[in-house]
Amino acid sequence: MEKFNSHIDNVVGIPQEQRKDKEAFDASLSMFSETLLNKDANEENIKDLELEKTERDLEVINFTQKEASEYISSLKKDNVFEVPIENIHILKNGGTNEYTEGRLSTGAHSAVRGGILVDRLKSDIEFSLILFHEFIHAKSIVVLQKIKGDDHAESEYRSGFKVVSRDGKEEFFEDFDEAITELMTKQYYHNIVLKNEIFKDEIEQVSNGERSSLKFYKGDEIDKINSLINKLWELNKDKFSNREDIVKLFINAKVNGRMLAIGRLIEDTFGKGSFRKIGKGEGVPEE
């Protein structure tokens, strides 16, 4: 059984403004190195769930990772992290749910170890969509932190759009992070999957109505962020050419960590403190 390998490659997701403080940057990088190299996954609970990768699995994995990397690169992120094939673990259907004790359903990623778990669903397209979702998580900005008041504890500080408090006790925008990732996955489905020969046979089945529509996950989260985006668009049409420009702001914040533009837009639209309230899950403010 292959273990999660530790990699420092993705630590480059440190916002540019933080890199200006070289002493702080060097200290952070040292901490990241220690965290990544000293945390070994306990794989005993996964060995009975993992499947050996077939040639078709490898074809879909490599294709999906290539497309995810190209998407992230198009957003001008530096140092796009490539997940090694040995860090991608294919589990039997239901394996992710069992391994995570019900916390996650069909896929998971480790920001610290740079690893991915994904159920091997019968549909190659659904398998690719879940892979793409997890690749986007893995390739987006990751910043780790020492927990305030505990020099020996580390956690994520930023993982995509999600932000963790300095004491590690609160998480903000986790639902939005998932929703943005799934919006990006939908773009991949419509712009790449439906037009590619690698999925030709299954696409024909979908087109001919021989199988039900593919399932996209995170429906509630997507509804929530779409509600916010719709309100921002309606109230700021003088500032944007179209609704998609606001969607791009959210995607850029997830991938590159540029939250300031989103924060300013929300605060200017709904008032001081609204960005934090939304991040805590208190709902989209009324107009």
C-alpha positions as CSV (number, residue, x, y, z in Angstrom):
1,M,0.0,0.0,0.0
2,E,1.3,3.4,-1.0
3,K,1.6,6.0,1.7
4,F,0.8,9.7,1.3
5,N,4.1,11.4,0.3
6,S,4.9,14.7,1.9
7,H,5.6,17.6,-0.5
8,I,6.6,21.2,0.0
9,D,5.7,22.3,-3.5
10,N,2.3,23.7,-2.8
11,V,3.5,25.9,0.1
12,V,4.2,28.6,-2.5
13,G,0.6,29.6,-2.1
14,I,1.8,32.4,0.2
15,P,0.2,35.8,-0.7
16,Q,2.7,38.1,-2.4
17,E,2.3,40.8,0.3
18,Q,3.6,38.3,2.9
19,R,6.7,37.5,0.9
20,K,7.9,41.1,1.3
21,D,8.7,40.3,4.9
22,K,11.6,38.0,4.3
23,E,12.1,37.1,8.0
24,A,8.5,36.2,8.4
25,F,8.5,34.3,5.1
26,D,11.6,32.3,6.0
27,A,10.1,31.4,9.4
28,S,6.8,30.3,7.7
29,L,8.6,28.2,5.1
30,S,10.7,26.5,7.9
31,M,7.5,25.7,9.8
32,F,5.8,24.5,6.6
33,S,8.7,22.2,5.9
34,E,8.6,20.7,9.4
35,T,4.9,20.2,9.2
36,L,5.0,18.6,5.8
37,L,7.9,16.3,6.5
38,N,7.0,15.1,9.9
39,K,3.3,14.3,9.5
40,D,2.9,10.7,8.3
41,A,-0.6,9.4,7.4
42,N,-1.8,6.3,9.2
43,E,-2.7,4.1,6.3
44,E,-3.8,1.1,8.2
45,N,-7.4,2.1,7.9
46,I,-7.3,2.6,4.1
47,K,-5.5,-0.6,2.9
48,D,-8.8,-2.6,2.7
49,L,-10.5,0.2,0.8
50,E,-8.0,1.0,-1.8
51,L,-8.1,-0.3,-5.4
52,E,-5.2,-1.0,-7.7
53,K,-5.2,1.6,-10.5
54,T,-6.1,0.2,-13.9
55,E,-4.8,1.6,-17.2
56,R,-8.2,3.4,-17.7
57,D,-7.9,4.9,-14.2
58,L,-4.5,6.2,-15.0
59,E,-5.7,7.6,-18.3
60,V,-8.6,9.5,-16.6
61,I,-6.4,10.7,-13.7
62,N,-3.7,12.0,-16.0
63,F,-6.2,13.7,-18.3
64,T,-8.0,15.3,-15.4
65,Q,-4.9,16.5,-13.7
66,K,-3.6,18.1,-16.9
67,E,-6.9,20.0,-17.4
68,A,-7.0,21.1,-13.7
69,S,-3.4,22.4,-13.9
70,E,-4.1,24.3,-17.2
71,Y,-7.2,25.9,-15.6
72,I,-5.2,27.0,-12.5
73,S,-2.3,28.2,-14.7
74,S,-4.8,30.3,-16.8
75,L,-5.6,32.2,-13.5
76,K,-1.9,33.1,-13.3
77,K,-1.1,31.2,-10.2
78,D,2.6,30.7,-9.6
79,N,4.0,27.2,-9.2
80,V,1.0,25.0,-9.9
81,F,1.3,21.9,-7.7
82,E,1.3,18.5,-9.5
83,V,0.0,15.7,-7.3
84,P,2.2,12.7,-7.8
85,I,0.4,9.6,-9.0
86,E,1.4,7.7,-5.8
87,N,-0.4,10.3,-3.8
88,I,-3.7,9.7,-5.5
89,H,-5.6,6.9,-3.8
90,I,-8.5,5.2,-5.6
91,L,-11.0,3.7,-3.2
92,K,-14.0,1.3,-3.7
93,N,-17.4,3.0,-3.9
94,G,-18.2,4.3,-0.5
95,G,-14.6,4.1,0.6
96,T,-14.1,7.8,1.2
97,N,-17.2,8.0,3.4
98,E,-16.0,5.0,5.4
99,Y,-12.4,6.2,5.7
100,T,-13.5,9.7,6.9
101,E,-16.1,8.2,9.2
102,G,-18.9,10.0,7.4
103,R,-17.3,13.4,7.2
104,L,-16.8,13.3,3.4
105,S,-18.7,11.4,0.7
106,T,-16.8,10.6,-2.6
107,G,-13.5,12.5,-2.4
108,A,-11.0,14.2,-0.1
109,H,-7.7,16.0,-0.2
110,S,-5.0,16.7,2.3
111,A,-3.5,20.2,2.1
112,V,-0.6,19.2,4.3
113,R,0.3,15.9,2.6
114,G,-0.7,16.8,-0.9
115,G,-2.7,13.6,-1.3
116,I,-6.1,12.8,-2.8
117,L,-8.7,10.1,-2.0
118,V,-11.5,9.5,-4.5
119,D,-14.1,6.8,-4.9
120,R,-14.0,4.8,-8.2
121,L,-17.5,5.3,-9.4
122,K,-18.7,3.3,-12.4
123,S,-19.0,6.4,-14.6
124,D,-15.7,7.6,-15.9
125,I,-17.2,11.1,-16.2
126,E,-18.3,11.3,-12.6
127,F,-14.9,9.8,-11.5
128,S,-13.2,12.6,-13.5
129,L,-15.4,15.3,-12.0
130,I,-14.6,14.2,-8.5
131,L,-10.9,14.1,-9.3
132,F,-11.1,17.5,-10.8
133,H,-12.8,18.9,-7.7
134,E,-10.1,17.5,-5.5
135,F,-7.3,18.6,-7.8
136,I,-8.6,22.2,-7.7
137,H,-8.5,22.1,-3.9
138,A,-5.0,20.7,-4.0
139,K,-3.7,23.3,-6.5
140,S,-5.3,26.4,-4.9
141,I,-3.6,28.5,-2.4
142,V,-2.5,26.8,0.9
143,V,-1.1,28.7,3.8
144,L,-0.3,27.0,7.1
145,Q,0.0,28.6,10.5
146,K,1.2,28.0,14.1
147,I,-1.8,28.0,16.4
148,K,-1.9,31.2,18.5
149,G,-0.9,30.3,22.1
150,D,0.4,26.8,21.2
151,D,3.8,26.7,19.6
152,H,3.5,23.0,18.8
153,A,0.2,23.0,16.9
154,E,-0.2,23.8,13.3
155,S,-3.3,24.2,11.1
156,E,-4.4,25.6,7.8
157,Y,-4.7,29.4,7.8
158,R,-5.9,29.6,4.2
159,S,-7.0,26.7,2.1
160,G,-8.6,28.1,-1.1
161,F,-11.4,30.5,0.0
162,K,-11.5,29.0,3.5
163,V,-9.9,31.0,6.3
164,V,-9.1,29.6,9.8
165,S,-8.9,31.9,12.9
166,R,-5.5,32.4,14.5
167,D,-6.4,30.2,17.4
168,G,-7.6,27.5,15.1
169,K,-11.1,27.4,16.6
170,E,-13.2,29.0,13.9
171,E,-13.5,28.5,10.2
172,F,-14.8,31.0,7.7
173,F,-16.2,30.5,4.2
174,E,-15.8,26.7,4.1
175,D,-19.2,26.4,2.3
176,F,-18.1,29.0,-0.2
177,D,-14.8,27.3,-0.8
178,E,-16.7,24.1,-1.7
179,A,-19.2,25.9,-3.8
180,I,-16.6,27.8,-5.8
181,T,-14.7,24.6,-6.4
182,E,-17.9,22.9,-7.7
183,L,-18.6,25.9,-9.9
184,M,-15.2,25.5,-11.4
185,T,-15.9,21.7,-11.8
186,K,-19.1,22.5,-13.7
187,Q,-17.1,24.7,-16.1
188,Y,-14.7,21.8,-16.6
189,Y,-17.7,19.5,-17.4
190,H,-19.3,21.8,-20.0
191,N,-16.1,23.2,-21.6
192,I,-13.9,20.2,-21.6
193,V,-15.5,16.9,-20.7
194,L,-18.5,17.1,-23.1
195,K,-16.1,18.0,-26.0
196,N,-13.4,15.4,-25.4
197,E,-12.9,12.0,-27.1
198,I,-11.7,10.4,-23.9
199,F,-15.3,10.3,-22.7
200,K,-16.9,9.8,-26.2
201,D,-18.9,6.6,-25.5
202,E,-20.3,7.9,-22.2
203,I,-21.2,11.3,-23.7
204,E,-23.2,9.6,-26.4
205,Q,-25.1,7.7,-23.7
206,V,-25.9,10.9,-21.9
207,S,-26.9,12.6,-25.1
208,N,-29.2,9.7,-26.1
209,G,-30.9,9.7,-22.7
210,E,-29.6,6.2,-21.9
211,R,-28.5,7.3,-18.4
212,S,-29.7,9.9,-15.9
213,S,-28.1,13.3,-15.6
214,L,-24.7,13.4,-13.9
215,K,-24.8,14.4,-10.3
216,F,-23.1,17.6,-9.1
217,Y,-22.4,17.8,-5.4
218,K,-22.5,20.7,-2.9
219,G,-26.0,21.8,-4.1
220,D,-26.9,23.8,-0.9
221,E,-23.5,25.5,-0.9
222,I,-23.9,26.4,-4.6
223,D,-27.3,27.8,-4.0
224,K,-25.9,30.0,-1.2
225,I,-23.1,31.5,-3.2
226,N,-25.3,32.0,-6.3
227,S,-27.7,33.9,-4.1
228,L,-24.8,36.2,-2.9
229,I,-23.4,36.6,-6.5
230,N,-26.9,37.5,-7.8
231,K,-27.4,40.2,-5.2
232,L,-23.9,41.6,-5.8
233,W,-24.6,41.7,-9.5
234,E,-28.0,43.4,-9.1
235,L,-26.6,46.0,-6.8
236,N,-23.4,46.7,-8.7
237,K,-24.2,46.6,-12.3
238,D,-22.6,50.0,-12.7
239,K,-19.2,48.4,-11.7
240,F,-19.2,45.2,-13.7
241,S,-19.8,44.2,-17.4
242,N,-21.7,41.1,-16.4
243,R,-22.4,38.6,-13.6
244,E,-19.5,36.4,-14.7
245,D,-17.0,39.1,-13.7
246,I,-18.1,38.6,-10.1
247,V,-17.8,34.9,-10.4
248,K,-14.2,35.4,-11.6
249,L,-13.4,37.5,-8.5
250,F,-14.5,34.6,-6.2
251,I,-12.5,32.0,-8.3
252,N,-9.4,34.3,-8.2
253,A,-9.7,34.6,-4.5
254,K,-9.9,30.9,-4.1
255,V,-7.0,30.1,-6.3
256,N,-4.6,33.0,-5.6
257,G,-5.7,34.2,-2.2
258,R,-6.9,37.6,-3.3
259,M,-9.7,38.1,-0.9
260,L,-9.4,41.9,-0.6
261,A,-11.4,42.7,-3.7
262,I,-14.3,40.4,-2.6
263,G,-14.2,41.8,0.9
264,R,-14.4,45.4,-0.3
265,L,-17.2,44.6,-2.7
266,I,-19.3,42.9,0.0
267,E,-18.6,45.6,2.6
268,D,-19.4,48.4,0.1
269,T,-22.6,46.6,-0.9
270,F,-24.0,45.4,2.4
271,G,-22.2,47.5,5.0
272,K,-19.3,47.2,7.5
273,G,-18.9,43.8,9.1
274,S,-21.0,42.0,6.5
275,F,-18.0,40.1,5.0
276,R,-17.2,38.5,8.4
277,K,-20.9,37.7,9.0
278,I,-21.2,35.9,5.7
279,G,-18.0,34.1,6.4
280,K,-19.4,32.8,9.7
281,G,-22.5,31.4,7.9
282,E,-25.0,34.0,9.1
283,G,-26.5,34.3,5.7
284,V,-26.6,36.7,2.8
285,P,-27.5,40.2,4.0
286,E,-30.8,41.7,2.9
287,E,-30.6,44.7,0.5
